[in-house]
């Protein structure tokens, strides 16, 4: 299964994929890693010998043109799956339609609870005792696609947004790798 991974930040989900999947032991190939800006995730890919690309929104007249440029670049790598692994941009419906049923995303909550950019903060504010991570198919609406896999993470007394988010990210990395391995089989 050929994947193109899109990142925006530190690339810890990508590193988990590289460590577990890029060795050849799993039937998953990371064909390329793309980003919306230079970031540590691209450095991780380069260190692993994986081709990289950057499609900067600032280099396009508007969001539509940026989405088309990103779509062309991703498509040029012929992915079976596109993995949004800490990619902090919302792709448009046309981008999603270009890769129907093939884009997956990670999210730091048990969707459909707490969609959006502040899931961990929202979970703490609501006083939940259990939250977690989700891997889901991307559809045109944000964090609304079919759930592929989830893992629960307990909320501990005294948790802050940072401490809880770190535990969720640890669980999320393994969940992503396990989901990709399952999808590839």
N, C-alpha and C positions, 0 to 999 in steps of 0.2 A: 504494500500500500504506500504509494507516494504521497508525502505530505508537504505542504508549504505552511510554515509557522509564521504568524505575525506577532510581533512584540512591540512594546513601547518603553520598557524600563529595564529592570535588572536581569530579567531572563531566567528566574529561578525555575519556572515551569519548563522552559526550554531546556535548561540544564538537566532537569530530571529526565526529560525525553532523550537527550543526548546520552546520558549515562545508561539508560535502560534500553533504548531502542536503536541507537545509531551504531551499535556494536556489531550488528548483523545477526544477533541471536533471536531477535523478533522479526516478524515479516513486515516491518515498517521502515521506510526510508525517509529521511528528512532531505527532501530535494533542494530546498532553499529556505532561508529565513529572511523575512522582510520587516521593515519598520517604517514608522511615520517620521522618524527623526533618528539621528545617531544616538545609540544607547548601549548599555552594557550587554544587553541581549545579543546584539550584533557581534560584539567582541567575543562572546561565548561561542557563537556559531563559527566565526572565523578561526578561533583557536581549535575548533574541532574539524576544520577543513570543509565546512559547509558553505556553499555559495550564499551571498547576502545581497540585498538590495534595499534602497531607501526611496520611498515616494513621499516627499514632503508636501503637506497641504499648502504651505506658503509659496510653493513653486507653481501653483495652479490658480486660475482666475476665480474658481469657486469650488464648492463642495462637489458638485456634479462632475467637473473635470478631474478633480482629484480621485474620486471613486472610479472613473473610467480608466485613469492611468494605473491605479492600483489593480483594478480588474485585469487589465492587459498584462501587467507584470506577473501577477499570480498565475494567470492562464498560461503564460509562456513556459512555465515549469511543469505543466500537465499534471496537476495534483489529482489524486483520488479523493483526498480530504484537505481542507484548509482548517488549520487550528489557530484560533485566536487565543493566545497564551499571554495574557496580560497586555493585550492590545487595547489601548485606551481611546480608540476612535470608534464611532458608530458607522458601520458601512450601510449604504442605502439599499433599498429594495431591489434595485437592478443588479447590484453586486451580488446579493443573496441569490437572485434568480439565475445568475451566470453559473452558480455552483449548487444546483438544487439538491437539498438533502445531504450536502457534503461538507458544510461548514459547521464546526463545533467550537464551543466556547466554554470556559470555566467561569464559575461565579461563586463568590464566598458567602453563600447561604443555601438553605434547602428550598430552592424554588418550588412553587411560585411565591413563597414568602420572601420578602425583602429584595425585590428587584432593584436595579439601578446602581449608581456609583457609591452609595453609602450603606451598603448592606450590613456591614459589621456594626457600625454606629446605630443603625436602625434596630438591629436585633437587641443590642444592649438597652436601648431606650425603651423597647417594648417589654423588657424583663424576661425574655425567653430563657429557659434552662438548657435547651439544646438548639444548636444551629448546625452549620456544617458547610459542605461544598457540593456543588452540582456541576456535572458536565452535561451540556445540553446542545441540541441542534439549534443553529441560528436561523431565525425567520425574520421577516421584515420588522416586527415589533421587538423592542428591547427586552431581553431576558424572558421571552415568552414561548420559545420553541420547546419541542418535546424533550423531556428529561431522559437522558441516556443512562446516567448513573449518579448516585449520591452517596455521601458518607456523613455520618453524624459526628459532631464535635460538641462535647458538653461545655456549657458556660460555667466557669468557676467563680466562687465568691471572690470579689476583689479584682476580677478581670477588668482590664482597660481595653480600649479599642485596639491598641497595639498588641497587647499580650494575646488577646483572643484571635486577632487577625493572623498572628504568627502561627498559632496552632492550626488554624483553618488552612493556611497556605501549605503547611507540612502535609496535612491530609489531602489537600487538593492536588498536590504534585503526584502522589501515588495513585490517586483516583484517575487522573488524566492518563498516566502511563497504562494502568490496567484497562481503561476504556479503549485506548488506542489498540492495545494488543487484542482485545476482544473483537473490536471492529475489523481488524485485519484478518482475523480467522474466519 
